[in-house]
Amino acid sequence: MSDARPTIELDRPAEPLPFDGALDRKLPVADQVYLSLRRAILTLDLKPGASISENRICRHYGVSRTPVRTAIVRLVEEGLIEVYPQQGSFVSLIRLAEVNDSHFVRSTLEAAILREAAARWTLGHGAVARRILERQAAAVAADRNEDFLAEDDAFHGLFSEIAGRPGVWLTILAAKARLGRFIRLSALPGRLTTVVAEHEAIVDALDAGDAAEALKRLDHHLDQNFVMMKQLPDHYLPYVIE
């Protein structure tokens, strides 16, 4: 919990929330509100610095304060929402120190997983990976960003599956999620098409039996986050702090 909120005003609380508020009343309401708000934050439907008004959220979902407060507490614990005394709750700004730490966790673990996956790699695995890449390319062509991101998880998760380390993938996925807001914010036009090409280069190296080249290409792919960081448009700078 912070004592002083950065001076940033990025939404108008009176406006409707820019995402679906439909809930399945047969399922736990608090969990659904939490997942919906979390998704909205990670996809930037709720941008860094946006006001989190309990009344507004209650109206949006048509629920009481109790499940909303439960969801907000969970998001505060994850660092996605911050509470400022006498001011209210707001979507957390993106902290570059956390971006760097999450990138370190992800890149270190993914490299270790890829080494193990390379030792078990077959052309059959390559065929599975290429089908994922075909779906990624189709998602780019159809401008379906959420489908693209789901296939991105499938592609990177495949290496953990081949290495027999699904538990490590969960840790990588958590670091990937923490990076997600920054990656979405900083993505350059045409970046998704380039991502597919970078993925394909990794698979090409694995199919050729060249683990060292696959690792080199993975490092290049993941390090593009820092290239994008240096090119962040000025109008996004208020969303990011050191």
Sequence and secondary structure as in RCSB ss.txt:
>XXXX:A:sequence
MSDARPTIELDRPAEPLPFDGALDRKLPVADQVYLSLRRAILTLDLKPGASISENRICRHYGVSRTPVRTAIVRL
VEEGLIEVYPQQGSFVSLIRLAEVNDSHFVRSTLEAAILREAAARWTLGHGAVARRILERQAAAVAADRNEDFLA
EDDAFHGLFSEIAGRPGVWLTILAAKARLGRFIRLSALPGRLTTVVAEHEAIVDALDAGDAAEALKRLDHHLDQN
FVMMKQLPDHYLPYVIE
>XXXX:A:secstr
  SS  S     TTS  SS     TTS HHHHHHHHHHHHHHTTSS TT EE HHHHHHHHT  HHHHHHHHHHH
HHTTSEEEETTTEEEE  EEHHHHHHHHHHHHHHHHHHHHHHHHH  HHHHHHHHHHHHHHHHHHHTT HHHHHH
HHHHHHHHHHHHHT HHHHHHHHHHHHHHHHHHHHH  TTHHHHHHHHHHHHHHHHHTT HHHHHHHHHHHHHHH
HHHHHT  GGGGGGEE 
